[in-house]
Amino acid sequence: MELLVWLFMGLVCSLIANNKNRNVYAWFVLGVLFSVVAVFIVALLPKLED
């Protein structure tokens, strides 16, 4: 069950990072490792310009 929560947090982080033009794979790993903290951090970051 915990594994599913970790993977879900990684998915949430990667989706937010994708919307902000950030590295999706790095934020997935950070989301798995740091879960809710990483979600808050990536949500607070500004969107990068292309």
All heavy atoms as atom14 arrays in JSON, in Angstrom:
{
  "sequence": "MELLVWLFMGLVCSLIANNKNRNVYAWFVLGVLFSVVAVFIVALLPKLED",
  "atom14_mask": [
    [1, 1, 1, 1, 1, 1, 1, 1, 0, 0, 0, 0, 0, 0],
    [1, 1, 1, 1, 1, 1, 1, 1, 1, 0, 0, 0, 0, 0],
    [1, 1, 1, 1, 1, 1, 1, 1, 0, 0, 0, 0, 0, 0],
    [1, 1, 1, 1, 1, 1, 1, 1, 0, 0, 0, 0, 0, 0],
    [1, 1, 1, 1, 1, 1, 1, 0, 0, 0, 0, 0, 0, 0],
    [1, 1, 1, 1, 1, 1, 1, 1, 1, 1, 1, 1, 1, 1],
    [1, 1, 1, 1, 1, 1, 1, 1, 0, 0, 0, 0, 0, 0],
    [1, 1, 1, 1, 1, 1, 1, 1, 1, 1, 1, 0, 0, 0],
    [1, 1, 1, 1, 1, 1, 1, 1, 0, 0, 0, 0, 0, 0],
    [1, 1, 1, 1, 0, 0, 0, 0, 0, 0, 0, 0, 0, 0],
    [1, 1, 1, 1, 1, 1, 1, 1, 0, 0, 0, 0, 0, 0],
    [1, 1, 1, 1, 1, 1, 1, 0, 0, 0, 0, 0, 0, 0],
    [1, 1, 1, 1, 1, 1, 0, 0, 0, 0, 0, 0, 0, 0],
    [1, 1, 1, 1, 1, 1, 0, 0, 0, 0, 0, 0, 0, 0],
    [1, 1, 1, 1, 1, 1, 1, 1, 0, 0, 0, 0, 0, 0],
    [1, 1, 1, 1, 1, 1, 1, 1, 0, 0, 0, 0, 0, 0],
    [1, 1, 1, 1, 1, 0, 0, 0, 0, 0, 0, 0, 0, 0],
    [1, 1, 1, 1, 1, 1, 1, 1, 0, 0, 0, 0, 0, 0],
    [1, 1, 1, 1, 1, 1, 1, 1, 0, 0, 0, 0, 0, 0],
    [1, 1, 1, 1, 1, 1, 1, 1, 1, 0, 0, 0, 0, 0],
    [1, 1, 1, 1, 1, 1, 1, 1, 0, 0, 0, 0, 0, 0],
    [1, 1, 1, 1, 1, 1, 1, 1, 1, 1, 1, 0, 0, 0],
    [1, 1, 1, 1, 1, 1, 1, 1, 0, 0, 0, 0, 0, 0],
    [1, 1, 1, 1, 1, 1, 1, 0, 0, 0, 0, 0, 0, 0],
    [1, 1, 1, 1, 1, 1, 1, 1, 1, 1, 1, 1, 0, 0],
    [1, 1, 1, 1, 1, 0, 0, 0, 0, 0, 0, 0, 0, 0],
    [1, 1, 1, 1, 1, 1, 1, 1, 1, 1, 1, 1, 1, 1],
    [1, 1, 1, 1, 1, 1, 1, 1, 1, 1, 1, 0, 0, 0],
    [1, 1, 1, 1, 1, 1, 1, 0, 0, 0, 0, 0, 0, 0],
    [1, 1, 1, 1, 1, 1, 1, 1, 0, 0, 0, 0, 0, 0],
    [1, 1, 1, 1, 0, 0, 0, 0, 0, 0, 0, 0, 0, 0],
    [1, 1, 1, 1, 1, 1, 1, 0, 0, 0, 0, 0, 0, 0],
    [1, 1, 1, 1, 1, 1, 1, 1, 0, 0, 0, 0, 0, 0],
    [1, 1, 1, 1, 1, 1, 1, 1, 1, 1, 1, 0, 0, 0],
    [1, 1, 1, 1, 1, 1, 0, 0, 0, 0, 0, 0, 0, 0],
    [1, 1, 1, 1, 1, 1, 1, 0, 0, 0, 0, 0, 0, 0],
    [1, 1, 1, 1, 1, 1, 1, 0, 0, 0, 0, 0, 0, 0],
    [1, 1, 1, 1, 1, 0, 0, 0, 0, 0, 0, 0, 0, 0],
    [1, 1, 1, 1, 1, 1, 1, 0, 0, 0, 0, 0, 0, 0],
    [1, 1, 1, 1, 1, 1, 1, 1, 1, 1, 1, 0, 0, 0],
    [1, 1, 1, 1, 1, 1, 1, 1, 0, 0, 0, 0, 0, 0],
    [1, 1, 1, 1, 1, 1, 1, 0, 0, 0, 0, 0, 0, 0],
    [1, 1, 1, 1, 1, 0, 0, 0, 0, 0, 0, 0, 0, 0],
    [1, 1, 1, 1, 1, 1, 1, 1, 0, 0, 0, 0, 0, 0],
    [1, 1, 1, 1, 1, 1, 1, 1, 0, 0, 0, 0, 0, 0],
    [1, 1, 1, 1, 1, 1, 1, 0, 0, 0, 0, 0, 0, 0],
    [1, 1, 1, 1, 1, 1, 1, 1, 1, 0, 0, 0, 0, 0],
    [1, 1, 1, 1, 1, 1, 1, 1, 0, 0, 0, 0, 0, 0],
    [1, 1, 1, 1, 1, 1, 1, 1, 1, 0, 0, 0, 0, 0],
    [1, 1, 1, 1, 1, 1, 1, 1, 0, 0, 0, 0, 0, 0]
  ],
  "atom14_positions": [
    [[0.81, -1.2, 0.0], [0.0, 0.0, 0.0], [0.86, 1.26, 0.0], [0.53, 2.21, -0.69], [-0.92, -0.04, 1.23], [-1.89, 1.09, 1.27], [-3.04, 0.97, -0.09], [-4.0, 2.39, 0.15], [0.0, 0.0, 0.0], [0.0, 0.0, 0.0], [0.0, 0.0, 0.0], [0.0, 0.0, 0.0], [0.0, 0.0, 0.0], [0.0, 0.0, 0.0]],
    [[1.92, 1.26, 0.79], [2.8, 2.43, 0.83], [3.45, 2.68, -0.52], [3.64, 3.83, -0.9], [3.87, 2.25, 1.89], [3.34, 2.34, 3.3], [4.43, 2.12, 4.33], [5.61, 2.07, 3.95], [4.1, 1.99, 5.51], [0.0, 0.0, 0.0], [0.0, 0.0, 0.0], [0.0, 0.0, 0.0], [0.0, 0.0, 0.0], [0.0, 0.0, 0.0]],
    [[3.77, 1.62, -1.23], [4.38, 1.76, -2.55], [3.45, 2.51, -3.5], [3.9, 3.36, -4.27], [4.75, 0.39, -3.12], [5.36, 0.38, -4.51], [6.69, 1.13, -4.5], [5.54, -1.03, -4.99], [0.0, 0.0, 0.0], [0.0, 0.0, 0.0], [0.0, 0.0, 0.0], [0.0, 0.0, 0.0], [0.0, 0.0, 0.0], [0.0, 0.0, 0.0]],
    [[2.16, 2.21, -3.42], [1.2, 2.91, -4.28], [1.13, 4.39, -3.95], [1.01, 5.23, -4.85], [-0.18, 2.28, -4.14], [-0.33, 0.86, -4.7], [-1.71, 0.34, -4.41], [-0.04, 0.84, -6.19], [0.0, 0.0, 0.0], [0.0, 0.0, 0.0], [0.0, 0.0, 0.0], [0.0, 0.0, 0.0], [0.0, 0.0, 0.0], [0.0, 0.0, 0.0]],
    [[1.22, 4.73, -2.69], [1.2, 6.14, -2.28], [2.44, 6.84, -2.81], [2.35, 7.96, -3.34], [1.09, 6.27, -0.74], [1.27, 7.72, -0.3], [-0.22, 5.71, -0.25], [0.0, 0.0, 0.0], [0.0, 0.0, 0.0], [0.0, 0.0, 0.0], [0.0, 0.0, 0.0], [0.0, 0.0, 0.0], [0.0, 0.0, 0.0], [0.0, 0.0, 0.0]],
    [[3.6, 6.2, -2.68], [4.84, 6.79, -3.19], [4.77, 7.01, -4.7], [5.15, 8.07, -5.2], [6.03, 5.93, -2.85], [6.4, 5.89, -1.41], [6.05, 6.78, -0.44], [7.2, 4.91, -0.76], [6.58, 6.41, 0.76], [7.3, 5.27, 0.6], [7.85, 3.76, -1.2], [8.01, 4.52, 1.52], [8.57, 3.02, -0.28], [8.65, 3.4, 1.06]],
    [[4.28, 6.01, -5.42], [4.17, 6.14, -6.88], [3.16, 7.22, -7.26], [3.37, 7.97, -8.22], [3.8, 4.81, -7.5], [4.86, 3.72, -7.41], [4.32, 2.41, -7.96], [6.13, 4.13, -8.12], [0.0, 0.0, 0.0], [0.0, 0.0, 0.0], [0.0, 0.0, 0.0], [0.0, 0.0, 0.0], [0.0, 0.0, 0.0], [0.0, 0.0, 0.0]],
    [[2.07, 7.31, -6.51], [1.08, 8.34, -6.77], [1.66, 9.74, -6.56], [1.43, 10.64, -7.36], [-0.15, 8.14, -5.88], [-1.2, 9.2, -6.06], [-1.99, 9.23, -7.2], [-1.38, 10.19, -5.11], [-2.94, 10.21, -7.38], [-2.33, 11.17, -5.27], [-3.12, 11.18, -6.41], [0.0, 0.0, 0.0], [0.0, 0.0, 0.0], [0.0, 0.0, 0.0]],
    [[2.43, 9.91, -5.49], [3.06, 11.22, -5.23], [4.06, 11.55, -6.33], [4.18, 12.7, -6.75], [3.73, 11.23, -3.87], [2.76, 11.25, -2.75], [1.63, 12.63, -2.92], [1.13, 12.85, -1.27], [0.0, 0.0, 0.0], [0.0, 0.0, 0.0], [0.0, 0.0, 0.0], [0.0, 0.0, 0.0], [0.0, 0.0, 0.0], [0.0, 0.0, 0.0]],
    [[4.8, 10.55, -6.8], [5.71, 10.78, -7.92], [4.96, 11.2, -9.16], [5.39, 12.1, -9.89], [0.0, 0.0, 0.0], [0.0, 0.0, 0.0], [0.0, 0.0, 0.0], [0.0, 0.0, 0.0], [0.0, 0.0, 0.0], [0.0, 0.0, 0.0], [0.0, 0.0, 0.0], [0.0, 0.0, 0.0], [0.0, 0.0, 0.0], [0.0, 0.0, 0.0]],
    [[3.82, 10.58, -9.41], [3.0, 10.94, -10.57], [2.46, 12.36, -10.45], [2.5, 13.13, -11.41], [1.84, 9.94, -10.71], [0.87, 10.22, -11.84], [1.56, 10.07, -13.19], [-0.32, 9.29, -11.75], [0.0, 0.0, 0.0], [0.0, 0.0, 0.0], [0.0, 0.0, 0.0], [0.0, 0.0, 0.0], [0.0, 0.0, 0.0], [0.0, 0.0, 0.0]],
    [[2.0, 12.72, -9.28], [1.48, 14.08, -9.06], [2.58, 15.11, -9.29], [2.39, 16.11, -9.97], [0.88, 14.21, -7.64], [0.58, 15.66, -7.3], [-0.37, 13.36, -7.52], [0.0, 0.0, 0.0], [0.0, 0.0, 0.0], [0.0, 0.0, 0.0], [0.0, 0.0, 0.0], [0.0, 0.0, 0.0], [0.0, 0.0, 0.0], [0.0, 0.0, 0.0]],
    [[3.76, 14.83, -8.74], [4.9, 15.75, -8.93], [5.26, 15.88, -10.4], [5.53, 16.98, -10.89], [6.12, 15.26, -8.16], [6.15, 15.81, -6.47], [0.0, 0.0, 0.0], [0.0, 0.0, 0.0], [0.0, 0.0, 0.0], [0.0, 0.0, 0.0], [0.0, 0.0, 0.0], [0.0, 0.0, 0.0], [0.0, 0.0, 0.0], [0.0, 0.0, 0.0]],
    [[5.29, 14.76, -11.1], [5.68, 14.82, -12.51], [4.64, 15.55, -13.35], [5.0, 16.27, -14.29], [5.94, 13.41, -13.06], [4.76, 12.65, -13.04], [0.0, 0.0, 0.0], [0.0, 0.0, 0.0], [0.0, 0.0, 0.0], [0.0, 0.0, 0.0], [0.0, 0.0, 0.0], [0.0, 0.0, 0.0], [0.0, 0.0, 0.0], [0.0, 0.0, 0.0]],
    [[3.37, 15.42, -13.03], [2.34, 16.16, -13.76], [2.44, 17.66, -13.53], [2.32, 18.46, -14.47], [0.95, 15.65, -13.36], [0.59, 14.25, -13.82], [-0.74, 13.82, -13.23], [0.56, 14.17, -15.33], [0.0, 0.0, 0.0], [0.0, 0.0, 0.0], [0.0, 0.0, 0.0], [0.0, 0.0, 0.0], [0.0, 0.0, 0.0], [0.0, 0.0, 0.0]],
    [[2.66, 18.05, -12.29], [2.83, 19.48, -11.99], [4.09, 20.01, -12.67], [4.09, 21.1, -13.25], [2.89, 19.72, -10.47], [1.55, 19.35, -9.82], [3.22, 21.18, -10.16], [1.58, 19.33, -8.31], [0.0, 0.0, 0.0], [0.0, 0.0, 0.0], [0.0, 0.0, 0.0], [0.0, 0.0, 0.0], [0.0, 0.0, 0.0], [0.0, 0.0, 0.0]],
    [[5.17, 19.24, -12.61], [6.42, 19.66, -13.25], [6.26, 19.79, -14.75], [6.8, 20.71, -15.36], [7.53, 18.65, -12.93], [0.0, 0.0, 0.0], [0.0, 0.0, 0.0], [0.0, 0.0, 0.0], [0.0, 0.0, 0.0], [0.0, 0.0, 0.0], [0.0, 0.0, 0.0], [0.0, 0.0, 0.0], [0.0, 0.0, 0.0], [0.0, 0.0, 0.0]],
    [[5.5, 18.9, -15.36], [5.26, 18.98, -16.79], [4.53, 20.27, -17.16], [4.87, 20.92, -18.14], [4.45, 17.76, -17.25], [4.3, 17.72, -18.75], [5.21, 18.07, -19.49], [3.15, 17.27, -19.2], [0.0, 0.0, 0.0], [0.0, 0.0, 0.0], [0.0, 0.0, 0.0], [0.0, 0.0, 0.0], [0.0, 0.0, 0.0], [0.0, 0.0, 0.0]],
    [[3.55, 20.66, -16.36], [2.82, 21.9, -16.6], [3.68, 23.14, -16.42], [3.37, 24.19, -16.96], [1.6, 21.99, -15.69], [0.53, 21.02, -16.11], [0.42, 20.64, -17.26], [-0.27, 20.61, -15.14], [0.0, 0.0, 0.0], [0.0, 0.0, 0.0], [0.0, 0.0, 0.0], [0.0, 0.0, 0.0], [0.0, 0.0, 0.0], [0.0, 0.0, 0.0]],
    [[4.77, 23.0, -15.67], [5.66, 24.14, -15.41], [6.95, 24.05, -16.21], [7.91, 24.76, -15.91], [5.96, 24.22, -13.91], [4.71, 24.52, -13.1], [5.03, 24.77, -11.67], [3.77, 25.21, -10.96], [4.0, 26.23, -9.99], [0.0, 0.0, 0.0], [0.0, 0.0, 0.0], [0.0, 0.0, 0.0], [0.0, 0.0, 0.0], [0.0, 0.0, 0.0]],
    [[6.98, 23.19, -17.22], [8.14, 23.02, -18.11], [9.41, 22.64, -17.34], [10.5, 23.14, -17.63], [8.39, 24.27, -18.94], [7.23, 24.58, -19.86], [6.55, 23.67, -20.34], [6.98, 25.83, -20.1], [0.0, 0.0, 0.0], [0.0, 0.0, 0.0], [0.0, 0.0, 0.0], [0.0, 0.0, 0.0], [0.0, 0.0, 0.0], [0.0, 0.0, 0.0]],
    [[9.26, 21.76, -16.38], [10.4, 21.3, -15.58], [10.66, 19.84, -15.89], [9.86, 19.18, -16.54], [10.13, 21.51, -14.1], [9.91, 22.99, -13.8], [10.25, 23.33, -12.4], [10.16, 24.78, -12.2], [11.21, 25.54, -12.04], [12.42, 25.05, -12.04], [11.06, 26.84, -11.85], [0.0, 0.0, 0.0], [0.0, 0.0, 0.0], [0.0, 0.0, 0.0]],
    [[11.79, 19.31, -15.41], [12.19, 17.94, -15.68], [11.23, 16.95, -15.01], [11.22, 16.81, -13.79], [13.62, 17.71, -15.2], [14.16, 16.38, -15.63], [13.45, 15.41, -15.77], [15.46, 16.35, -15.84], [0.0, 0.0, 0.0], [0.0, 0.0, 0.0], [0.0, 0.0, 0.0], [0.0, 0.0, 0.0], [0.0, 0.0, 0.0], [0.0, 0.0, 0.0]],
    [[10.46, 16.25, -15.83], [9.43, 15.34, -15.34], [10.03, 14.16, -14.58], [9.53, 13.77, -13.53], [8.56, 14.84, -16.51], [7.55, 13.81, -16.05], [7.87, 16.01, -17.18], [0.0, 0.0, 0.0], [0.0, 0.0, 0.0], [0.0, 0.0, 0.0], [0.0, 0.0, 0.0], [0.0, 0.0, 0.0], [0.0, 0.0, 0.0], [0.0, 0.0, 0.0]],
    [[11.11, 13.58, -15.1], [11.71, 12.39, -14.49], [12.35, 12.71, -13.14], [12.19, 11.96, -12.18], [12.73, 11.77, -15.44], [12.13, 11.43, -16.77], [12.48, 12.13, -17.92], [11.17, 10.43, -16.88], [11.91, 11.83, -19.15], [10.59, 10.13, -18.1], [10.96, 10.83, -19.24], [10.4, 10.52, -20.44], [0.0, 0.0, 0.0], [0.0, 0.0, 0.0]],
    [[13.02, 13.83, -13.07], [13.64, 14.23, -11.8], [12.58, 14.48, -10.74], [12.72, 14.06, -9.59], [14.51, 15.47, -12.0], [0.0, 0.0, 0.0], [0.0, 0.0, 0.0], [0.0, 0.0, 0.0], [0.0, 0.0, 0.0], [0.0, 0.0, 0.0], [0.0, 0.0, 0.0], [0.0, 0.0, 0.0], [0.0, 0.0, 0.0], [0.0, 0.0, 0.0]],
    [[11.49, 15.14, -11.12], [10.45, 15.44, -10.15], [9.66, 14.19, -9.78], [9.13, 14.1, -8.68], [9.54, 16.55, -10.64], [10.17, 17.87, -10.38], [10.8, 18.68, -11.28], [10.31, 18.51, -9.11], [11.3, 19.78, -10.65], [11.01, 19.71, -9.31], [9.91, 18.2, -7.82], [11.32, 20.59, -8.28], [10.21, 19.07, -6.78], [10.9, 20.24, -7.02]],
    [[9.59, 13.21, -10.67], [8.97, 11.93, -10.29], [9.78, 11.27, -9.18], [9.21, 10.82, -8.17], [8.87, 10.99, -11.5], [8.29, 9.65, -11.13], [6.93, 9.49, -11.03], [9.12, 8.56, -10.89], [6.39, 8.25, -10.68], [8.59, 7.33, -10.53], [7.22, 7.17, -10.43], [0.0, 0.0, 0.0], [0.0, 0.0, 0.0], [0.0, 0.0, 0.0]],
    [[11.09, 11.23, -9.35], [11.96, 10.63, -8.33], [11.86, 11.4, -7.02], [11.75, 10.82, -5.94], [13.41, 10.55, -8.83], [14.35, 10.11, -7.73], [13.51, 9.61, -10.03], [0.0, 0.0, 0.0], [0.0, 0.0, 0.0], [0.0, 0.0, 0.0], [0.0, 0.0, 0.0], [0.0, 0.0, 0.0], [0.0, 0.0, 0.0], [0.0, 0.0, 0.0]],
    [[11.89, 12.72, -7.11], [11.77, 13.54, -5.9], [10.42, 13.32, -5.22], [10.33, 13.28, -3.99], [11.98, 15.01, -6.22], [13.4, 15.4, -6.58], [13.44, 16.84, -7.1], [14.33, 15.23, -5.41], [0.0, 0.0, 0.0], [0.0, 0.0, 0.0], [0.0, 0.0, 0.0], [0.0, 0.0, 0.0], [0.0, 0.0, 0.0], [0.0, 0.0, 0.0]],
    [[9.37, 13.16, -6.01], [8.06, 12.9, -5.46], [7.99, 11.57, -4.74], [7.34, 11.44, -3.7], [0.0, 0.0, 0.0], [0.0, 0.0, 0.0], [0.0, 0.0, 0.0], [0.0, 0.0, 0.0], [0.0, 0.0, 0.0], [0.0, 0.0, 0.0], [0.0, 0.0, 0.0], [0.0, 0.0, 0.0], [0.0, 0.0, 0.0], [0.0, 0.0, 0.0]],
    [[8.65, 10.56, -5.29], [8.69, 9.25, -4.64], [9.49, 9.32, -3.34], [9.08, 8.77, -2.31], [9.27, 8.18, -5.59], [9.55, 6.89, -4.85], [8.33, 7.93, -6.76], [0.0, 0.0, 0.0], [0.0, 0.0, 0.0], [0.0, 0.0, 0.0], [0.0, 0.0, 0.0], [0.0, 0.0, 0.0], [0.0, 0.0, 0.0], [0.0, 0.0, 0.0]],
    [[10.59, 10.02, -3.36], [11.46, 10.08, -2.19], [10.92, 10.98, -1.08], [11.03, 10.65, 0.1], [12.86, 10.55, -2.59], [13.66, 9.61, -3.49], [14.96, 10.26, -3.89], [13.89, 8.28, -2.8], [0.0, 0.0, 0.0], [0.0, 0.0, 0.0], [0.0, 0.0, 0.0], [0.0, 0.0, 0.0], [0.0, 0.0, 0.0], [0.0, 0.0, 0.0]],
    [[10.37, 12.13, -1.46], [9.98, 13.14, -0.45], [8.48, 13.39, -0.4], [8.04, 14.28, 0.33], [10.73, 14.44, -0.71], [12.21, 14.28, -0.66], [12.98, 14.38, -1.8], [12.85, 13.99, 0.54], [14.35, 14.23, -1.76], [14.22, 13.83, 0.59], [14.97, 13.95, -0.56], [0.0, 0.0, 0.0], [0.0, 0.0, 0.0], [0.0, 0.0, 0.0]],
    [[7.72, 12.73, -1.16], [6.27, 12.73, -1.23], [5.64, 14.11, -1.12], [5.8, 14.93, -2.01], [5.73, 11.68, -0.29], [5.21, 12.1, 0.86], [0.0, 0.0, 0.0], [0.0, 0.0, 0.0], [0.0, 0.0, 0.0], [0.0, 0.0, 0.0], [0.0, 0.0, 0.0], [0.0, 0.0, 0.0], [0.0, 0.0, 0.0], [0.0, 0.0, 0.0]],
    [[4.9, 14.4, -0.08], [4.12, 15.64, 0.02], [5.0, 16.88, -0.02], [4.61, 17.9, -0.62], [3.26, 15.62, 1.31], [2.49, 16.9, 1.47], [2.32, 14.44, 1.29], [0.0, 0.0, 0.0], [0.0, 0.0, 0.0], [0.0, 0.0, 0.0], [0.0, 0.0, 0.0], [0.0, 0.0, 0.0], [0.0, 0.0, 0.0], [0.0, 0.0, 0.0]],
    [[6.17, 16.81, 0.56], [7.09, 17.96, 0.56], [7.46, 18.33, -0.88], [7.44, 19.51, -1.25], [8.35, 17.64, 1.39], [9.35, 18.77, 1.29], [7.98, 17.37, 2.83], [0.0, 0.0, 0.0], [0.0, 0.0, 0.0], [0.0, 0.0, 0.0], [0.0, 0.0, 0.0], [0.0, 0.0, 0.0], [0.0, 0.0, 0.0], [0.0, 0.0, 0.0]],
    [[7.76, 17.35, -1.7], [8.13, 17.62, -3.1], [6.95, 18.18, -3.88], [7.13, 19.05, -4.74], [8.65, 16.35, -3.76], [0.0, 0.0, 0.0], [0.0, 0.0, 0.0], [0.0, 0.0, 0.0], [0.0, 0.0, 0.0], [0.0, 0.0, 0.0], [0.0, 0.0, 0.0], [0.0, 0.0, 0.0], [0.0, 0.0, 0.0], [0.0, 0.0, 0.0]],
    [[5.74, 17.72, -3.58], [4.55, 18.25, -4.27], [4.39, 19.74, -3.95], [4.15, 20.55, -4.85], [3.28, 17.46, -3.87], [2.03, 18.15, -4.41], [3.36, 16.03, -4.35], [0.0, 0.0, 0.0], [0.0, 0.0, 0.0], [0.0, 0.0, 0.0], [0.0, 0.0, 0.0], [0.0, 0.0, 0.0], [0.0, 0.0, 0.0], [0.0, 0.0, 0.0]],
    [[4.55, 20.11, -2.69], [4.43, 21.52, -2.32], [5.53, 22.36, -2.97], [5.28, 23.46, -3.45], [4.47, 21.7, -0.8], [3.19, 21.33, -0.13], [3.19, 20.4, 0.9], [1.99, 21.89, -0.51], [2.0, 20.06, 1.53], [0.79, 21.55, 0.11], [0.81, 20.62, 1.13], [0.0, 0.0, 0.0], [0.0, 0.0, 0.0], [0.0, 0.0, 0.0]],
    [[6.74, 21.84, -3.01], [7.85, 22.59, -3.58], [7.64, 22.83, -5.07], [7.77, 23.95, -5.56], [9.2, 21.89, -3.31], [9.53, 21.95, -1.82], [10.32, 22.5, -4.14], [10.72, 21.12, -1.42], [0.0, 0.0, 0.0], [0.0, 0.0, 0.0], [0.0, 0.0, 0.0], [0.0, 0.0, 0.0], [0.0, 0.0, 0.0], [0.0, 0.0, 0.0]],
    [[7.31, 21.76, -5.81], [7.13, 21.93, -7.25], [5.91, 22.8, -7.55], [5.89, 23.54, -8.53], [7.07, 20.57, -7.98], [5.77, 19.85, -7.73], [7.32, 20.75, -9.48], [0.0, 0.0, 0.0], [0.0, 0.0, 0.0], [0.0, 0.0, 0.0], [0.0, 0.0, 0.0], [0.0, 0.0, 0.0], [0.0, 0.0, 0.0], [0.0, 0.0, 0.0]],
    [[4.91, 22.76, -6.69], [3.72, 23.59, -6.91], [4.05, 25.07, -6.7], [3.45, 25.93, -7.34], [2.6, 23.16, -5.97], [0.0, 0.0, 0.0], [0.0, 0.0, 0.0], [0.0, 0.0, 0.0], [0.0, 0.0, 0.0], [0.0, 0.0, 0.0], [0.0, 0.0, 0.0], [0.0, 0.0, 0.0], [0.0, 0.0, 0.0], [0.0, 0.0, 0.0]],
    [[4.99, 25.37, -5.82], [5.35, 26.76, -5.54], [6.35, 27.34, -6.53], [6.51, 28.56, -6.61], [5.92, 26.87, -4.12], [4.92, 26.59, -3.01], [5.62, 26.59, -1.66], [3.79, 27.61, -3.02], [0.0, 0.0, 0.0], [0.0, 0.0, 0.0], [0.0, 0.0, 0.0], [0.0, 0.0, 0.0], [0.0, 0.0, 0.0], [0.0, 0.0, 0.0]],
    [[7.04, 26.49, -7.29], [8.02, 26.98, -8.25], [7.35, 27.7, -9.41], [6.26, 27.29, -9.85], [8.87, 25.82, -8.79], [9.83, 25.17, -7.82], [10.47, 23.95, -8.45], [10.9, 26.15, -7.4], [0.0, 0.0, 0.0], [0.0, 0.0, 0.0], [0.0, 0.0, 0.0], [0.0, 0.0, 0.0], [0.0, 0.0, 0.0], [0.0, 0.0, 0.0]],
    [[7.99, 28.73, -9.94], [7.4, 29.42, -11.1], [7.56, 28.59, -12.37], [8.43, 27.72, -12.46], [8.22, 30.71, -11.19], [9.52, 30.38, -10.56], [9.22, 29.37, -9.5], [0.0, 0.0, 0.0], [0.0, 0.0, 0.0], [0.0, 0.0, 0.0], [0.0, 0.0, 0.0], [0.0, 0.0, 0.0], [0.0, 0.0, 0.0], [0.0, 0.0, 0.0]],
    [[6.73, 28.88, -13.34], [6.79, 28.19, -14.62], [7.99, 28.7, -15.41], [8.25, 29.9, -15.47], [5.51, 28.45, -15.41], [5.44, 27.71, -16.7], [4.09, 27.88, -17.37], [4.05, 27.07, -18.63], [2.74, 27.14, -19.28], [0.0, 0.0, 0.0], [0.0, 0.0, 0.0], [0.0, 0.0, 0.0], [0.0, 0.0, 0.0], [0.0, 0.0, 0.0]],
    [[8.74, 27.77, -16.0], [9.9, 28.13, -16.82], [9.43, 28.47, -18.23], [8.53, 27.83, -18.77], [10.9, 26.98, -16.89], [11.62, 26.61, -15.6], [12.52, 25.41, -15.83], [12.44, 27.77, -15.09], [0.0, 0.0, 0.0], [0.0, 0.0, 0.0], [0.0, 0.0, 0.0], [0.0, 0.0, 0.0], [0.0, 0.0, 0.0], [0.0, 0.0, 0.0]],
    [[10.07, 29.45, -18.81], [9.77, 29.82, -20.2], [10.51, 28.87, -21.13], [11.58, 28.36, -20.8], [10.18, 31.26, -20.47], [9.43, 32.27, -19.61], [7.94, 32.26, -19.84], [7.49, 32.07, -20.98], [7.2, 32.41, -18.85], [0.0, 0.0, 0.0], [0.0, 0.0, 0.0], [0.0, 0.0, 0.0], [0.0, 0.0, 0.0], [0.0, 0.0, 0.0]],
    [[9.96, 28.67, -22.31], [10.6, 27.76, -23.29], [11.88, 28.29, -23.82], [12.24, 29.29, -24.06], [9.64, 27.48, -24.45], [8.49, 26.63, -23.99], [8.65, 25.88, -23.01], [7.42, 26.74, -24.61], [0.0, 0.0, 0.0], [0.0, 0.0, 0.0], [0.0, 0.0, 0.0], [0.0, 0.0, 0.0], [0.0, 0.0, 0.0], [0.0, 0.0, 0.0]]
  ]
}
